[in-house]
Amino acid sequence: MRILLTNDDGVHAPGLALLESIARQLSDDVWVCAPAIEQSGTGHSLTLHLPVRLQEHGEKRFAVAGTPTDALNLALRKLFTDRKPDLVISGINHGENLGDDVTYSGTISAAMEAALAGIPAIALSQALRTSGHGFAAAESWGEKVLRPLLDLRIAKRTVININFPARAADQVRGVRVVRQGFHDYARGTLVEGIDPRGRPYFWFGLDDIEHTLDHGTDLEAVNDGFISVTPLHLDLTHHASIGTLAEAYQS
């Protein structure tokens, strides 16, 4: 199996190094192509007005001066001209990607880009908060969570989103397959200040994001100490509204 790894935290991120060690337990044909620097929060953005550069960092290891979507696109078009990857894994993200985080996440978006190209894709994220456990849960459980997915026929244009709880490895309670949850309020804090040249600036923070723990969601599962596994798909159509909207346009 040929596995391509990417992320949004950058090619030198510790989560990517951990993912590489996990992936090598699954295959001896592992490639890395990730952003050169951190691109958290870039979502599914594609660089169109600047050149994108590719730098080699060793055998089967590359960095891209661009977004996670750029990295995935460039890898597929430039590095895999003979044979595409059999699987793309994005992560392991520094922090969870739960609920509507997935719309902002470069980690999720890189996996989505792979899914659009017809390649099975998985995104991995580690909740951290102030637990002090770091990537312990992902390190201990990563291979066990990924292996059942290797022979699974993942539906087309679908991404498997996996989040590890902020717990010690022996405190993880297992795996739950759940739906995506949603946060309640606007995202985090807004810090205002004045720069050294006297101009005002605004800085978005991501702390204090409130949410409800609706039953059966990824938010609830990770909060309860489980690893959440959620299938996400790229069809954003709200099918239940089609009939109502169609009626509104009928004379």
Beta strands, then each sheet from edge to edge (+ up, - down):
strand 1: 2-6
strand 2: 29-35
strand 3: 54-58
strand 4: 61-64
strand 5: 87-94
strand 6: 121-126
strand 7: 158-164
strand 8: 175-177
strand 9: 190-194
strand 10: 200-204
strand 11: 227-233
sheet 1: 3+ 4- 2- 1- 5- 6- 7- 11+ 8+
sheet 2: 9+ 10-
end
